[in-house]
């Protein structure tokens, strides 16, 4: 993975493929850019594909107390400026979807298209914020093994394949407790993105696992209803990490969307 010091931190990213069109992947919590391996392989034949690690998750630099979406969007913009990428299709899953909303608010002209995957537009209520703070503190106290034990059953559908369970655990264990805590605190502070839905003017795809228990299909339907012209695709036999649990169906939907975007 290439690395550069940008926006005051060390950012690591994956860079594959070539061509005039770029696709940027924004990963889920508490994973890193490695979750997109199958999607990079599917798209790199026609597109340049970029997937970065957030601070403290994967190999990017030490996070602050809270990895706010404003800060992370600044990291993404700094990376794209460094790579001289002016426009791109953006796909974000879960926390990556929250980040895609913030990035669109900051730089709508960047977007050729956007894919919101297994995410939601609404902000946390007060109990939700309190739960994130409790999780952050416990992650710092008990470490990544505890984080994996807590998160993997929620990220995957019931009865998930053992190889997928192992993969999800490995992706979590590559992070840091500080990165996990900072991401939770950043998500707790995220703004309500419901008002943003009506402002999105680029082509939009909304993807959700049929068995997603964290951001269920009803949340995807709200996003699709709020973004003019958005297409909704439900991925069968998949939970929250629909891109890992059913990559064939996920890749088919994403590839058709990206390949069909106007120049």
N, C-alpha and C positions, 0 to 999 in steps of 0.2 A: 504494500500500500504506500502511495506517495504521502509525503508530509510537508507542511509548511506552517510557519508562524503567521497567523492571520487574526485580525480582530483581538489581538492581545493574548492569544493562546496558540497551542500547537494543535493543528487539525490534521487528522488522518482521513484519507478517503480512498475509495476504489474508483478506478477510471478504466473503462473498457470500451472497445468498439471505436468507431470513427464515423465521420459523415457530418453533414451540415445541421442535422437535427439532434438535439440533446434531450435526455431524460434524466431527471434528478429524483432519487429515492430518499425518503425520509423515514427512518425506522421507528419501530414500536418500543415502548418501555417494557422491561428493562433490558432490551437486547442491544444489538449494534448492527452495523451495515452488512454483516455476514448473513443476516436473515434474508437478504435479497439475492443470494447466489443464483437461484434458479431463474429469477426474472432477468438478471443481468445476462445470463446465457441465452435467454430467449430473445432479447432485444439487441444485443451487441452486433448482430450481423448487419443491421440496417442503421443503427443509431449509436451515438456516443452516450455512454451511460455512466452517471456519477452517483455514488452513494457514500455519504460521509458518516463518521461516528460523532455523536454528541459528546460534549465534555464529560469525562469520567465514565463513559460507557464505550466499550471497545478500547481504542488506542489513542483517542484525542486527549487533550490536556486536562489538568486538574480543574474540577469545577468550582464555582463559587458556592456560597451557602445555598443559593437557589438558581437553578438553570432556567431562568424565565424564557418564555417563548420569544420575547423581544430580543434577548441576548442571542438565543440560538438562531433566530432569523438573521441577525447580523452576521453570525458565523457563516450561514449559507450564502448570503449575499457577498461576503468577502471572498469566499471560496470561488464563487462563480465569476467574480471580477478578476480574480487571480488567473482563472482558466480562460478568461476572455469569452465567456458564454453569456450572451445578452438575452437570449430567449430559450425557454425549455418547457417541456412537459414535466409536470411535477406530480409524483405519486407519494402519498403519505398514509401510513397505516397506524391506527390507534393514536399514540402521542404524535406520530408523524403527521396525522391528519390535523391535529390541533396546530402543529407548526405550519402546515400548509395554509391554514386560515390566516395565521399571523403574517406569513410571508406574502400572501396575496394583499393583505391590508397595506403592507409596506411597499410592495413593488408589483402592482397588478400588471404592468407592462412586460414583466418577465415571462408571464404565463402564455404558452401556446395552448395549453390545456391542463386540466387538473383531475386527478383521481383521488377521491376520498375513500379510503378502505378501512372497514371495521373501526369506525370512529363515530363521534357525535359532535354536534355544534354547540350544545349548551355548556355552561360553566358549572362548576361544582356548587352544591348548596353548602351550608355551614357544617353539617355532619360529614359531608364528603371531604371538605377541607381538613377537618379534625382527623379523619381517618388517614388521610395522606401524611399528616404530620406524625401521627402515631407510627405509621409504617416507616417513615424516614428515620425516626429515632431508633426503632427496633432494628432496622437494617444496619445502622451504624454500630449497634450493640452486638448483634448476633451474626452479622456477615452475610456473604452471598449464598451460602448453603441454605440458610433460612429463607432468603429471598426466593431462591429457586423452588423450595418446598411450598412456599405460599403461592407463587405465581403460576407455575406450570399447569396445575389442575384448572386454573381459571382461563389460561390462554388457549387451551386445547379442548376439543369436544370430548365428551365422556367416552371412554374406551379407545382413546387415541392410540395409534400405532406406537409400539415401543421405540422404534428408531426415531420417530418424531419427538417423543418425550425426551429421549437422550439428546437430540439436537437442540431442543429448546433449553434444556438445562445448561448445555455447554455455552450457548450464546449468552445466557445470563451470567455464568461464572467467569466470563471474559471481562466483565466490568469491574467496578469498584464500589464498595459500600457508600463512599462519598458521592459517587456519580448517581447511584440509585436515590439517595436522600435528596440530592440537589434537584433531580428530575421530578420527584414527587412534590417537592415544595414549589417548583416552577409550574407544574400543572395545576396545583391548588390556586395559584395566583392568576391563572389564565382568564382572559375576558370572555364574556358571552359572545359566541360567534354567530348566533342566530341572525342578528341584524346584517351580518356580512353576506349571508346567503343571497339576498336579492341584488347585491352589488356585483356578483361574479358574472363577468361577461364573456369569458372564454368557454370553449367546450368542456363539459364536465362528465365524469363517470363516477358512479357511486357503487362500491363493491362491499358485500357483507357475506360472511359465512352463515349458512342456514342455522347453525347451532352455536352461534356467537352468544355467549351468556354475559359478556362484559359490556359490549355495545350492541345490543340485539338488533335484528332486522327493523324493528319499529323506528330506531334512531336513524338508520340508513334511509328509510322512507321519508323521514322529516327533511333530511338534507336534500334528497332528490326532488321533493315537492317544493323546496325553497329556492333551488337554483334553476333558473329558466333553461329548459331544454336538456336537463341532466338525464342521463341514462342510468337506470338501476339494474345491477346484476347480482343475483343471489348465487353463492357458491355452495353446491351440495356437499355433504360429508365433510364439513369444515366448521371449526369454531372461530375464535378470535384471530388466530394466525392463519387465515384462509390461504394466504400465499404459500405457506409451508405444508399445510394439511392436504390441500388439493391444488397443487401447482399447475396441473394440466388445465383445469377449468379457469383458474385465475389468470394464467398466462394467455389463454385464448381470448379472454375478455380484454385484458390490458393491451395485448399486441394489436388487436383489431382497433381499439380506441386510438392508440398512439400512431399506428400506420395511417389512420384515416384523418389525422389532424391536418388542417391547411398549413401551408408553408409559412 
